[in-house]
Amino acid sequence: MKQAYAAISREKAKPLVLECIGIDEPRADEILVRIVASGVCHTDMVVRDQGYDVPQPVVLGHEGSGVVEAVGSDVRGLAPGDHVALSYAYCGKCEKCLTGTPYYCEDFFGRNFRGTRPDGTCPIHDSHGQQISGCFFEQSSFATYAIASERNAVKIPKDVPLELIGPLGCGLQTGAGAVLNCLKPMPGSSIAIFGAGAVGMAAVMASKIAGCTTIIVVDLNDERLELAVELGATHTINARWEDSVRAIKEIAQAGVDFSLECTSSPKVFRQAVDCLGTPGTCGLVGSSALGTEGTIDIGKFLFGRTLVGVVEGQSIPSEFVPQLIEYWRQGRFPFDKLVQFYDLDGINQAMADSESGKVIKPILRMSH
């Protein structure tokens, strides 16, 4: 058993607690990863607050990066010493996985949010030997070590800074993939992006890569809107002072070709739909608590509008994460401008800074 240090969510909406834990040796199809860093994502806070019913106590974290330390007997594509970025989990056996859409895995929720392996066990134990929930996105990377699978570990070149790369496994691939893999705007298209957090900023950079000539970003934070311009936005709207739908239609008078809702707010979701042109497509990526409802004008969808939910940017991590790394090398995806680093014992401050809008993408660095 490997001894590790982890941040544990023990009570609903309460600060995480730093504790020593034990992690079992990897099974035949698993790998043990020494975590170097882990991004903090909005979904971690949603689960901490029990917006998704993941059993507590639980070790969260799903944007991990690190070094493979041990592999199970059935693992063929990875070896100890490999550098990896960890992403979402999928079964690899259902119809959706076998037809190239693992982000629609029939057991996606179970594999990522069940808190255990499919057989009900978990490799994580507290200092008293009691099993606690983990296997979060098949990683639980708010810890110095994590058990993952070969499927959700992406091998990356050793000259790429490991401490930086974790958020490519979820938040950044979600925003960039929503544009490049799902919406697929043609060069010259117009897009409105609601929310200038990590997902929205990744979408801004991806929209520029795709050749969109009108990129409108809506947020409440002027500093974030200024950064959005630096990353590729052509127009910004502070919705605290302006009617965003009216302002968008003053910029793109027929409405935009595409919109992306990244805030998980039902009110903003309605705005993202209402600003569309005819036809037009709205992508929904905001991670709302289960049971959250929103309204739309059904009649307007008779004129060719489309609404699509986007999971993980419709990305196949083993293909898309290296693609994003290459864009970063070229200077076309400078996501390093979004991050701020914290030590693991600063995790509650990192979450608070993310929720307040002070920091766009916190990354926790592990001390070994």
N, C-alpha and C positions, 0 to 999 in steps of 0.2 A: 504494500500500500504506500502511495506517495503522499507525503505531508505537504500541505499547501496552506495558503492564506487567502481568505475570500471575504467579499462583502455579501452579507446575507440579508434578504428582505424577510423579516420575521412577522411583521404586523402590517395590516393595511394602512397605507398612507403615512407610514412612520419612517424615520431615517434608517438607512441600512446599517448593519452592525458588522464590524470587522472581527473575524474569528479564525482560528485554526481549524482546518478540516482534513479529512483523509480521503484520498481518491484511489479507487481500485485500479489494478493493472488493466490495460486495454484487453477487451475480448478479441476474438479472431478477426472481426471486421472493423475494429476500432483503432484509433491512434491516440497516443498521449502527447499533448503539445505543451511545451513550456511557453506560457503566454508572456509576450513582451509588452503588449499594449492592447487596449480595447476601447473602441469608441463608445460613447454614451448616446443612446438613441431615444427618441420620444416614446417608443414602444416599451422600453424598460420602465419608464415612469408610469405608463398606463397599467402595466402588470403590477408594479409596486402598489399602485392604488386600487388594484383588483378590478380594473375595467375589463380585463380578461381573467377568467377564473382559473388561474394557475395556482395549485396548492402551495401555501406557505407553511413553513419557511422554505425559501427558494434562493438559489444562486442564479442571478440574472446575467446579462451581458451576451450580446450576439454580434459584435463587430470585432472579434478577436484577431490578433495576428501573433505569430510566434514561430518557434522552432520545434520540429518533430523530435520527440525524445525516444519514443518507442512505438512499434507498430505490431498489430496482431498478425497471426500466421496467414490470414487470407488476404492481407493488404499487398498489392503488387505495384502500385504507381507511386508510392511514397516510401522514403527511407529515413532513418534517424539523421538529423542534421539538415534536412530540407526546411526551407523557409516557406511558410504558408499564411494565407489569409483565409479566415473562416467565414462561411456564409450560411444560408438557410439550409434546412434539412428536408429531405424528400426520400420516399421509400425506394425508388429506382425499379419498382416491379409492376406498378399499376399501369393501366392503359395510358394515362396522361404522361407518366414518366417515360414509358417506352415509345411514345410518339413525339418526344422532343419538347414537351411542355411541363417540366418538373415543378414549375411555379404553380401549377394547377393540380399537384399531387392529390390523390384522393384522401391521403392521410396527412395533408399539409398541417392542419391545425393540431392534430395529435402529435406529429413528429416535432413540432416547434413549441407547442404550448402545454403538452400533457404533463411535463415535469418529471417523466420517467422514460425509460426505454419502452418499446411496445409490449414487452413482457411484464411490465410493472416494476422492474428493478431500477435502481439508480446507482451510479458508481460513487456518489458523494455521501460522506458520513460526517456528522459533527464530532466534536471532541469527546462526546459520551458514547460514540459508536452508533448513534441513531441515524438511519437513512433520512436525508432531507432531499427536497425536490431539486432537480437540476436538469441536465439534458436540454436546457433551454436553447432552442435552435440547434440542438445537438452540439452544444459547446459550453454554455454557462461560463463565459469568459471574464466575469468579474472576479477572477481568481488567478493565482500565480501559475496554476496548472489546470488543464481541462482535457476531458475526453471528447473526441470528435470522431467523425467517420471519414473514410476516404472520399466519399461523395461530396461532402461539404467543405473540403479542404482544397484550396487552390494553390498549387505550387507557384512561387514567384521567384524572380531572379534575386540573387543574393546581394546585388548592388542597389536594390530598392530599399529605402529606409523602412525597416519593419515597424517602427513605432508610429509611422504615419499611415500605413496602408489598410488597417482594419476597417475603417468606415466604408471602404469600397465594397465590403461584403454585404452591406444592407442599405444604409441611408443614401449613400451617394450613387450606388447602382440603381436604387429605386427611382431617384429623380432623373438621372441621366437616361436610364432605360425606358422610363415612361415616355420620353421624347423620342429616343433613337430606335427603340424596339417596338413600341406600341403605337404612338401617334404617327410617327414617321412623316413629319412635315416635309413637303417639297421645298427646294430652295425658293426664296421669295415669299414664303408663307408668313402669316402673322400668328402670334401666340400671346396669350395673357397667362401669367403665372401668379397664383394667389398664395402668398407666404414666402418670405425670404429667409427661411431656415436652411438647414443643410440640404434637404431634399429639393426645395425650391431653387437654391443657388446652383445645385448640380444640374437642374433642368435648364437654368439660364445658360450655363456653359455648353450644354448639349444642344440647345436651340441655336446657338451661334455656330457650333460645329455642323449642324444640319443645314445651315444657310438661311435661316429665318431672317428676314429683313426688318420685321417689326416684332420686338420682344418687349412686352409690357410686364412690369413687376409691380404687384400690389402688396403693401405691407403697412404696418403702423410705426415702424422704426426708421427714422431718417438715416441713421448711420448704415443700417443694412441696405437701404435703398441706394445709398451712395456706392456701396461695395458692389451692388448688383450692376450698376452702370460700368464699373471697372471690369466686371466679368463678362459683359456683353449686352446688358439691357439697353434698349434704345429709348425707352420711356419708363418713368416710375410714377406711381400714384400712392400718396399717403391716405389710406382709407379713413384715417381719423378725422380728416378735414374735407375729403372729397367723396362724392358719390361715385364709387368705382365703376359701375356699369355705364353711367353717363359719361365719365371721363374716358373710358375705353372707346366708346362709340364716337367720341370727338376725335380720337386718334385714328381709329379704323371705322369709318362711318357706316359700313355695312355690317359691322361686328367682326370679331376675329375668326380666323379659320380654326384655331385650336385654343383650348384653355386647360389649365392644370390646377386642381384644387389640392393644396398641400397642408391645410390648416386643421382639418377635421371639424370645422365649425359648420353646422347646418346653414346658418345665415350666409356664410361665405360660399358654400356649395351652391346655393341658389344664385348668387352673383356670378359664379363661374359658368353656370348654364345660361343665364340671361344675357351675357355679353357676347355670345356666339353669333356668328353670321349664319347664312343659309346656303349650303349645309354647313355644319360645324360639328366639331367633336370635343367633348369635355372628358378629360381623364381625371379620375378620382383616386388619389393616393393617400389622403389624410387618414391616419389610424385612429378611428373613434372607438369609444367604449361600445361593447355590444349592446344593442337596443337603441342606439342613437338614430333618430329619424330626421329626414329632411323633406322639403316640398319642392316640386317643380311644376311649371305650367305645361301640362301634357299636350295641349293643343299645338304648342310651338314645335313639338317633335314630329308633327306631321310633315314638316318641311325639310326633312332630310337630316335632322340633327341626330347625333349619336352620343350616348353616355357609356363610358367603359371604366370598370374598376381595374386598377393596375396593382398587381402583387409583385413585389420585389423587382419592379421595372421590367417584368416579363423577361428576366435575364437568366441565361444559363451561366452561372458564375465562372466555370472553367474557361469559358470563351470570352465573357464580357469583362471580367476583372482585368485580364491581361490587355484587353483593348483599351480600357480606361487608363491603365498604367502607361501605355504607349502614347495616348493623347496627352497625359501629364508630362511625359518626357519631351514631347514636341512643344510644350508650353500652351497647349490648347485646352487643358483641363486643370487649371492651377488650384486644385482643391486645398492645397496647403495654406492658402490664404484664409481658410474658414476655421482653422483649428486652434485650440489652446490646450496645453498639456497640464495634467494634474497627477499627483501621486495617488495610488489606490486609496490611501487613507483620507484623501480629499474628495471622495466620491459624492458625498452628500452636498458639498459645496458645488461640485461640478454639475450635479443635477439641478440645484437651485439656480445657478448661473444660466443654465440652458433654459429653464422654465421662465426666467425673468426676461430672457432675450439678451442678456449681457454677453453671452458667448454663443456662437453658432454651432460649433461642433467640438464638444469636450472630448479629449482622449486621455484615458488613464494609463500611466506608465507603471509597470510592475517592478518592484525591487526584489531581487533574488539574493 
